[in-house]
Amino acid sequence: MLISLWVERRGGFLISNIVVCLSLLDVCLGLSLRVHGESINLNNVSVNVHMLYDFLARCRDEVTLEDYCRLYIL
């Protein structure tokens, strides 16, 4: 149902004649990812699995198995 309500050019869902846009924070909260800590600037970098693995390895004392799984899904 949500796919049929998606408005690509606005980046949101059409609900009751209003486009509800999603932010990166909304996606993180929806996946239960933490929204504090070290940020990764993705604007000028091509993201690959190796980069994410290195980031998680640096923070391994703070990262749980659930965090790895959520990042994999993302």
Secondary structure, DSSP 8 states (H G I E B T S, - for coil): -HHHHEEGGGTEEEETTEEEE--HHHHHHHTT---SS-----SSS---HHHHHHHHHHTTTT--HHHHHHHHH-
